[in-house]
Amino acid sequence: MTFYGFHIIDIIIIAAYLTIITYIGKRSIARIRNQEDYFLASRKVGKFFQYFLNMGTIVDAGNAANTASAAFSKGLGGVWILLAPILTGPYYWFMAGWFRRVRLITMAELFDERFKSRFMACIYACMGMMLSIINISIENKVSLRTFQAMTVKPESKYTEREKQQVQQFSEYRQLDKLYRTKQLEPEKVERYNALRSMYKKNQISAYISYTKPFWFFAVYIGVVGGYVIMGGLKASVLNNFIQGLLIFAFSGMMIPLALFKLGGWSEFSARVPGHMLYIFGSGLDEFALWSIGAYMLANYIIGITGHQGNMANNGSAKDELAARTGNIGGAYTKRVLTIMWAICGLLAYALYHESISDSDTAWGVMSNNLLGVGLRGIMISGILAANMSTVASVSVYLSALFVRHLYKPLNPNQSERHYVNVSRVSIAFILLLSVYFATTSRGIIDILKMLPSLNVIFGAPVMLLLFWKRLTLKAVYIQVITCVVLFAVLPGVLPKFGAVRNSQRLTEQTAEITVKRIVEARQEDVDKGLAQNVGQTITKETLIPPTAIYFDSVARSKPDDPNSPKIGLGRLNTEIILLGMLGFDLQHVKPSTLLTLRYLTDAFLPFLILIPVSLITSNKGLEENIARFYAKMKTKVIADRELDKTELEKSYANPTRFDHLKLFPKSNWEFCKWTREDTGGFIVSLALTTGILFAFWLLIKMIAY
């Protein structure tokens, strides 16, 4: 009754889900008449479905697995790479309204409308497609890793090579635990370093899976491509409702099952090291208070403003309030779920930290061990639903970028049906390309750390474009070209050269650091004689291993040879190279300090180019066009399309119609005074942010001791 580890009942549940979403895609075909129908669901999505659309687009099983992976490998401090957006909730309240008020179909059209520059719109489309394909590849990679962890091959069927991989990983885990607690014997240090290099290169593993990437992606991409190609965003909106229900199901089922298996919260507290329960990091990893703030600024404030999906996620709403409530509702739901996923990651550590080799598989391993017949089918359906709906939404607005800014300029005056059909073909190529990236990229956390550097390239000019009349096209060109070279081209191209990858200078690592922290003693500390009773204030020491400075990671070229030269792995962080050239002492800093410096460079460098260059150049001949743009941005959206069009014509006829609303009159800044809706939403968002974080802190405080 089982097939590759799945019971026939689980297979029936999965097949039923795939059949339903394919049927929804087929039914949506009849409602597609033009590009606006296909790309923006006719701009008729109300608050209810707008909530599920936004939640479905930003919440996926990848988030669950990524959060669990981060918590498993780095503790709660590492979860901030996904939880940080909770601090920007009030900003999103305003952002959703701005992008609905723009009334465009793609983000690239901002540059066409504001500067009359189709070429810059084309550059944005190319860059946006690349970034979104990377995002899709993350979802693909997570789906594969999770499915592999749920289809584990029995040890009796291992080959000799597979047995050796698993045994070496087990040895590495034991030595790593001794090293971090300063108990590793000197004669075993070289063996530890060799195994650590093998681990970084993914040469050892805790288990072997039946699932092969080729066959998994053939089925996965075939299904998701099928329904989205047929129904576009309309199909995604309906499927996101189903996904939302499944997300709640698969997010909630793991915690009680894991606790039952573990024996309750007291056993959890005994098995999870204290440093993993610090919400703002412990100094042992990259995510401390300052690095969290820098990451949030670069990625979730500046970067998100230029995100390719802003127009689709908010522009599909029937009016501004629907866009705002849907955006905020989906965003805060994700933050609550993120906390649940983080707890799952810690529970996975408590249960399986001795056997899990790749933290990316923590969610899958826990699912495989805890879920019974039927529940595994629901879990897999939830994972597929979550990732498929996200991939579907992203591929729809990617196809919009391709058709409207790359294909249509070369093939103008075609029918709406023609452009919709070309969009469908482009989606197929986009999905195939995302599979390639998923199979060739490194770990998920490394990809997530890379995104802020890329997102700010257009995030900065879009942020200024919306509010600063003085921004010029020449400044945007100079900034985009400079940042593309520094943040996108050089980090990927230079490591291809052996001289760079093997450079003694660029493979330098930070010094080994001993961290002292004042903590409240736990039972394990009392048992070791470090404290007299639980809750006593004590000082504990922990080693931070050397960390790569310029690359994502550094390992020996030959793991078994202690004299072999080091080799750089992953992205070359050009931001850190710039800081090194400026004289920063980078060898004696913590990993969190390195990450902080990197993201602050990402965040501020674009503005240091845009603002000065704009002040010495001009937008000659675009004055009338710019005035019309900001007049539209001050005209509130009306759900009735005809009335909305009438109001826009009034604003175009009199561009100064709403100048009395400007916060800084007679200036080049177009910020407007807050309305009652603005103020109310801001206060509610701030209250939600504070409430959720306080509840998170209180929960950890209660279960830790």
N, C-alpha and C positions, 0 to 999 in steps of 0.2 A: 504493500500500500504506500510505499515511499519511492521517490524519484529524486536522486541527488540531495537527499536530506529533507525533502518536502513531502508531507502527507497529501493524499489525493484531495482531501477537503481544502487544504491550503491552496492547491493548484486551482480548484474550482472557484474559490473566492477571487484569486488573482485574475483568472480568465474572465470572470463576470465583470470585474472593474474595467478591464481593458475593452471589453465589448461595449459597455455603457458609454465610455468617453469617445470611442470611435463613432458610435451612433449619434452622439451630440454633435460631433464635427460634421457628420453627413447631413443632419437636419439643418445646420446653420448655413449650408451652401445657398439655399433658396433666398436667404435674407441679404446676400451680398450683391449690391448693385454698383458700388463705386469704391474708390480708395478710402473715403471717410468711413464707410461701412466696415471695410476690411481692417483698417488700421486703428480706428477709434470707436468701433461699435456704434456708429451713427451719432455719437455725443449724446446719448440718451440714458446713460447709466445713473440710476438713483443712488441714494445713500446706502441702502442695504447691500446691493450688489457691488457698489463702489468699495465698500468695506472689504468684501471678500476678494475683489480684484486686487486691491492693494496688499492685503494680507497674503494672498496667493502668490503675488509677484515677489514680495520681499521675504516671505517665510517659505522655506523649503526644507526637505529632509537633509540637505547639505548643511543648513544652519544647525540642525539637531546634531548631526555627526561632527561638524566642525567644533561646536561648543563643547560637546562631550570629549572630543579629542583634546581641545585646549585645556579643559579642566583636568583630564586624565594626566597630561604631560606636564602642565605648568601650575596646576591648582587654580583657585578662583581668580588669581591675578591675571592669568592668561585668558580668562573669559571676556575681559574687557575689550578685546579686539572685535567682539560681536555685541557686547552690551553697551559700549560707549555711546551709540546713537540715542540712548534714553535721555542723555543730557541735552540733546538738540531738539527734543520734541517741540518746544515752543517755537523754534525757528521753522520747523516743518509746517506748522500751522499757517504761517505767512507764505511760505514757499509754494504750497499747494494752490493757494489763491492766485499767486503771480502767474503760474504756468497755465492755469485755466483761463486767465484774463488775456494771455497772449493770443489765444485762438488760432494756433498753428497746428500742423500735423506732426512735424518732426522738430527736434531741437536744432538741427542744422539750418532750418529756415529762419532762425533768429538772426544769423549773420547776413542772409540774403535780404531780409526785411530791414534790418537796422543799418547796414552798410552798402546794400545793393551789390553784394559780393557773392556771386555764385561759386567762385573758386574757393573762397574760405569755407563756404557751406560744404563744398566737396571734400575739403581737407578734414573738416569735422566729421563728415560721414565716414571717411576711411578710418580715422582714428577711433570713432565711436564703435564702428563694427569690430575693430580689433579688440577693444576693451570688453565689449559685450560677449564676443566669442570666448575670451578668457573666462568671463563669468560663467558662461554655459559650460565650459570645460570643467570648472570646479564642480558644478552639479553632476556632470557625467562621472567625474572621478569619485565623488562621494557615493553615488549610486552603485558604482562598480565595487568599491571597497566594502560597502555595507553588505551587498549581495554575496561577495566572496566570503565575508566573515560568517555568513549564515549557511554556507555550503562547504563546510570544512571536511577535508578528506580524513578518514580514520587513519590512525598511526600504522595499522597493519598493512595499509596500502602505500606507504611511503617508499620512494626509491632510496638507495643509499645516499645519494646527494641530498635529498630532502631531509633525511634523518639527521645528516650532519648540520644542515642549516638550522634546524630546530634545536639541536643540542648546543650549538655554539651560541645561539641566542640566549638560552637558559643560563649558560655560563656568564655571558656578558651582563645579564641582569643582576646576578649575584655579586659580581665584582663591582658593578656600578654602585650598588647599595652600600658596599663596604667603603668605596672611595669617598662618597659624599658624606659619610659619617666619620671620616678620618681613621678607618679601621683596616684599610687595605695594606697588606704586607708588601714591603719594598720589592721583593722578588717577583711579585705578580703585577707590578705596574706596567711593564712592557706588554704582557699578555692582555691587560685591560685596554691599553692604547690600541693594540692591533684589532681587538674585537670592536672597539668603539669606531674605528675607521670603517670596518666592514658594515657596521650598523648604519653609519651615515650614507654608505653607498647602496643600502638596501640589499646587501648580500646575505643577510641572515634574517630569519623570521620565526615567529612563535608557532605558526601553523601553515599548512598547505591547503589551498582551496581547489574544489572541483571547477569552479567557474572560470572560464577563459574569457579574456576581454573581447575578442572578436565576436563570439556568439552572443555575449551579453549585449553589446552595443548594436548588433544587427537587429535584435528584437526590440530593444529599448528605443532606439532612434526611429525604427520603422513605425512603431505605434505613435509616438509623440509627433513625428513628422506627418503621419497620416491625418490626425484630427485637426492639427493647426493649419496645415496646408488647405484643408477643405473649408474650415470655418473662420479662420483669422481670429481677431480679438473677441468677436461674438462668442465663438466656441470656448475661448479661454475664460471669459467671464462666467459662463455657466459651469465649466469644469472647476473653476476656482471655488465655487460654492461647495461642490462635492469634496474638493481638496481640504477646505477649511474644516469640515466635519471629521475627515480622516486624520488631519493634523492633531486635533484635540484628542482623538482616540489613541493614536500611537505615542503622543507625548505623555499622556497620563497613565498608561498601563504599566510602564516600566518601574516607576518608583515603588509602588506597593509590593510588586513581585520581588524586586531586588532586596527590599528591606526584610521581607519574609525569609528569603534565602540567607541573608546576612545574619539575621537574629536581632534586628532592631537598631535604633540610633546609638545605643551605648556601644555596640560592637563596631559600628561605623566610626565613632569617635576614636576607638582604640586602634583601628587599622589605618586611618588616614593621617599622615604626618601633619603636625600643627601648622607648618609653613604653607601648606596647600590650602588652608582655610582663611588666609588673609585676603580680604576682598580687593585691597589695593596693592597686592603683590607683597613679596617678602624680601626682595632684593636678589632672589635666586633666579629670576627670569627677566624677560625684557619688559614686562608690563607692570611698572610701578606708577605712582600717581602722575608724575610729569610726562612719562611716555604715553600714558593713556590720554592726557590732555592734548599732547601734540598730535597723536593719531586721530583723535576726534576732530581737531581743527582742520587737519589736512584732508581727511577723507570724508567726514560726515557733515562738514559745514561748507568748505570750499569745493571739494571734489564732487559732492552730491549735487551741488547747484548746476553743474554742467553735465549731469548724468543723462545718458541717451534715452532713458525711459520716462523722464519727467513729463513729457508731453503726452505720452500714451496713458500713463497712470493717472494723471490729473485732467488731461484734456478730454478724456472720454466721459467725464461727469457732465450732467445736464446743467449744472450751475456751480458757482464757487463754493457754496456751503456744502454741497454733496462732495466736491473734491476735497475740501478741508476735513470734514468729519470722516470720510472714508480713509484719507491718508493717515490722520491721527489715530483713528480706531485700529487700523491695521498695524501701525507702527508700535503702539503700546501693547497690543496683543502679542506681538513678536517679542517684546522685552520680557513679558511675564513668562512666555514659553522658553525664552533663553535661560532664565533662572532655573526652570524645571530641567532643561537639558544639562545645565551645569551640574545640578545635583545628580543627575544620571551618570555624568562622567566621573564624579567622585565615588559614586556607588560602584561603578565599573572598576575603579582603581582598588577599592576596598576588597572587591571579590576576585579580580583577575590580574592584578598588576604583575604577578610573577609569570604570567603566561602570554600577555599581549605584547607583541614586538613593535607593532606600528600603532601609535595612538589613534590614527585615522580609522582604525577598525574597531575601536572600543565599543561603539554603539552596536555594530553588527555582532560582535562576540557576545555581548550581554543578551542581545535578542535571541541569538542562537541557543544560549544556555538556559534562558529563563522562560521563553514562550512555548506553550504547548500547541497541540493541534488546533487549528482555527485561528488562534491569536497570531501565529506566524504569518498566516495568509493576510490577516488584517494589517499587520506591521508592514509587510512587503507592499501591499496595495497602497498604504499610506505613504510610504517612501516614494513609490513610483508616482503617485498622484501629486505629491508635493513637488517633486523635481520636474515632472512633466509639465505641470502648469506654469512653473517658473520659466522653464526652457521655452515653452510655447509663447508666453508673453514677450520674452526677450527676443525671440526669433521674429515675431511679428514686427516690432519696431525696428529691428535690424533690416528686415526686408523693405520697410518704408524708407530707411536711409539709402539703401542701395537703389531702389527704383526711382525715387524722386530726385536724387542728387548725383547718381552715377549713370543710370540707364536712360532716364527720360531726357536729359540734356542732349544725348546722342541720338535719341529716337523720339522726337517731339510729335505732337499732333496725332497720337494714337488714341484708341478708344479706352474708356475706363476699364472695360473687361480685359483688354489687352494688358494693361498695367497690373491688374490684379493677378492675372495668370503668370506674368513674369515674377511677381512677388512670391507666388507659390513655388516656382522653380528655384528662386534664390534661397528660400527657406531650406530646401533640401541640401543645397551646397553649404549653407551656413552650419547646419547640424553636422554634416560630415566633417567639416573643418574643425568644429568644436571637439569631435571625437579624437582627431589627430592631436590636438593640444592636450587633451586629457591623458592620452597614452604616452606622451613624451615629457610632460612636466614633472616637477618634483613634488614634495609634500604640499598638502592643502594650506597649512599655516604659512609656508613660504610664499605661496601665491597671494594669500590675503595681505601679507605684509608688503607685497610689491604694488598693490593696487593704488594706494594713495599717491605714489609718485607719478602714476599715469593719469589718475583722475583730475589732479590739479591743473594739468596742461590746459584743459578747456574750462575747468571749473572757475578759475580766476577770471578769465575774460567774460564769461557769461554773467558772473556776479556783478562785475563792473558795468557790463552792457545794460543790465536791467535798471541801473540807478544813476549812472554817471554820464551826462551828456558829453563830457570832454574826452571820453575814450575814443581813440582813433583806430582806423583799420591798419595803418602802418605799425602802430604799437602792437596790435594783436598778431600781425604777421611775424614781427621780430621775436615776440615772447613765445609764440607757439613753436617756431622753428628752433629757437634756442633750447626750449624745454624738451622738445621731442628728441633732439640730439642727445642732451644730457641725461634725461630720465628714461627714454625708451630705446634709442638706437645703441648708444655706447654700452649700456649695461648688458645688452644681449649679444652684441657683436664682438666686443673685446675678448670675452672669455673663450671665444672660438679659437683664438690664437694661443698656441702653447706657451709663448713667452709671457703672456699675461696670466694665464691659468697657473703657470708654475713659478711666477715671479716671487722671489724671496720676500720682497717688500710688500706685495699685495696679499700674501698668504700669512702675514703676521696675525697674531692673536693677542688678546688682552692677557694680562697677568692673572694667575690664579689668585682669587680673593677669598678671604675668610670673612664671613658676615656674622656680626654679633647682633642679637636682637633680644630685647626684654619681652618675655611672654609669660602667660599664666600656665603653670605646670599642669600637665595632664597625667592620667594614670600611668602611662608608659614611662614618664619622667620619674614618678615616684618609685616604680619598679626598678629603675636603673640607679636609684640613689641620688638623683639630681635634685630632688625636692622631698620635703617631709610630708606634704599633703597636696592634694589636687587644688589648683587655684592659687598656689603660692607663686609669687613673682620670682622668676629666675632668668638668667642670661644663658642663651644657647648659641653655639657656633655651628656654622655649616659652610662647606666649601662651595664656591662657584667655579666650575671648571673654566679653563681658557675659552674665550669666545672669538670667532672670526671677526675681524674688524671691517674688512673691505668686501668680503664675499658673504653669502648667506651661511656658508659652512666651509670648514677646512678639514681635510683628512690626509693621511699618508697616501702617496701614490701606490705603494705596495704595503698593505696593512700588516703583513707579517714581518716586514723589514724595518726595524726601528731607525735605521739610517737613511731610509728612502726619503726623498724630498716631499714636501707638502704640496697639495694641489687644491686650488680653489673650486668650490662647488656652488652651483646656483647663480643667482644674480650678482653682478659686480655693482656695489653701491657707490655710484659716482658722487652722490652727495657727500659721503664720508671722505672720499678722495679730495674733494674741494676743501673740506674743513681741515684735512691733514696738510694741504698745501698752505693754508692760512696759519698753520702753526699750532693747532690744537693737539694737546697730549691725549692720544686715544688709547694708549696701551694700559693706562691705569684707571679706567672707568668701568662702571658696571654695564651689563648688557642693556639695562633700561636707559642709561644715559646715552649710549650709542643710538638707540632707536629714537630717543627724544631729539637728538641733534639732526638725525636724518629727516624726520618728519617736519621739523621746524624749517629746515632748508627747503623742503618741498613746498611748504605753505607760503613762505614769504618771498622766495626768489621770483615767482611770476609777477607779483605786484611791484617788486623793485625794478622790473623791466617795464611793465605796462604804464605805470603812473608817470615816471619821468619822460618816457618817449612820447606819451600822449600830450604832455605839456609843451613839447617843442615841435609837434606836428599838428596837422589840422584835418578836418573832414570837409574840405572845400567842395561845395556843390551839393552837399547832403543835408543842409539845414532844414529844408521843408520836410524831407523824408524823416529826419530825426524827430521833428516836432510832432508829426503824425503818429510816430511810434509811441511816444510818451503820452500823447492824448489818448490813444487806445488803452495803454496800461492803466490809466486812471478811470476808464469807463467800466463800471461794474457789469458783470455778465448777467443776462436775463435768460431764463430757461426757454422762453418763447423765442424761437429763432428769428422771426420777423421783427419782433420788438427790439431784440438785441441788435439786429442789423440797422434799424432806424436810429438807435442811440449812437451807434458807431459813426453813422453818417453825420450826425450832429457834431460829434467830437472832431471828425476830420474837417468839417467846415469851419470850426472854431477851435483850433488846437490849444488855446489858452482857457478853454471852458472850465477846467478844473484846477487851474493854477492856485486858486485860493486854498486848496487842500495841501499844498506843499509844506513840508515841515521846515524847510530852509528856503524861504522866498528869495527870489532874485539870485539864486545860486545855480550851479551846474548839477546839484544833487537833487534827484527826483523822489526822495523819500516822502511819503504822505503821512498826515496825521492819522492816529489810530481812530477807528470807529468803535462803536459799542461791541460789535461782533469781534473785532480784532482783540480788544481788551479782554472780553470774556473768554475767548479761546486761549489766549496767552495764560490767563490765570488758571484755567482748568488744566492746561498742559503742564504748567509748572507744578500744580498740586499732584498730578499723576506721577510726574518724575520723582518728586520728593517722597510720595507715599510708597511707590514701588521699591525704591532704594532703601527706605527705612525698613520696610517689611523684609527685604532680602537680608539686611544686616541683622535684624532681630532673629530671623530664622537660623542663620549661621551661628549666632551667639547661643541660641537655645540648644542646637544639636551638637555643638563642638565640645561642650563641657557637661 
